[in-house]
Amino acid sequence: MHPGTAPTGIQQYTGSALYRFAGRLIMRTLGQPVEFVADPIAFAATSPDATDRSFVAPTGPFELGGAPGFVKLPPAALDDDLRAALWRESERLTGVHY
């Protein structure tokens, strides 16, 4: 899942002035209020229709805001070798193994 985007202010610390300006503009026009960022997380955790192949995100334009729902899974997420490598790297970086 991914939470979409919200005007948290983090964009003020990234990239060039043009990038920061574009980030603020996108947040205001397509993003969602900070209060709604956790909605896709709650939806993914509680939906009886969610599977290990589901992808939950905001359903608004460019998946930046809007009501949470099921959206198309990115092609890279279907790559089992890539997913396994990401899992191993996450375990290595965190020291937590399952």
N, C-alpha and C positions, 0 to 999 in steps of 0.2 A: 504494500500500500504506500501511497504517498499523500501527505497532508495538503498539497496545494501550496498557495503562497498567501502571505499576510504581511501587512505593514508593521513589522517588528522593529525596524530600524537597522537591522543587520546590514542592509545594502550600503549604508553610509561608510562601511569599513572595507568595501571591496572595489577593486578596479579603478578606472579613471573617473574623472568628473562626469563624463558623458555616460558611462556605464551606471554610475550612481543615480544620475538624473533619470535615465531610462528605467532603472529599477523602481524608483519612487513612482514614476508615471504608471508603470504596469501594476504596481501594488494598488494604487488608487482606482484604476479603471477596471482591472480584471481580477484582482485579488479578493480576499474575503476578510472580514473582521477577525482579529486575533481570537476572539471567543469561539470561532467555528473551526479552528485548525485541528482540534482533536476529534471532530466528528467522524472523519474517515477511519481513524484508529478505533473508535468505539464501534462503528458499523462493522469493520472487518472482524473485530473480536467477538461480536455478538450475533452476526448473521448466520442463521442455520444453513444458508446456501453457500457459504464460503468454503472453499477447498484449498488444497495446497497449490492449485493452479489458478486461483482467483487473483485478480488485481483490483484493489479498491482505491478510488481517488475521487476528488471533486468532479462532478459531471458538467461543470460550466465550460466556457471557452478555454481551450488549451489545457484543461484540467487544472486551472489555477484557482478556481473557487467554485462555489455552488454546492448543491446537495451531494452527499457521498453516494457512491454506487459502484457497480462493477463496470470496469472499462477494459479495453483491449490490453492484453499482456504484452509488454515490450518484447521483441524477438530475442534479445539477449537473455531474457529471463527463462527462455525455453531451452537454453544451451546447458545441458546437464553437466558437462565438463567445467564450464565457466562457473556455474552455481557451486559445484564442489570445491573449486579453487577459492572462491570467495569465502566459503564456509571455513576452509582450512586457514586462510589468512586471517579471518576474524578470530578464530581460536588462538592463533599464534599471537596476534596483537593484544588480545584481552587476557590471555592466560586461562581462559575458561574453556573447558572441553566437555563435549557431550557425546 
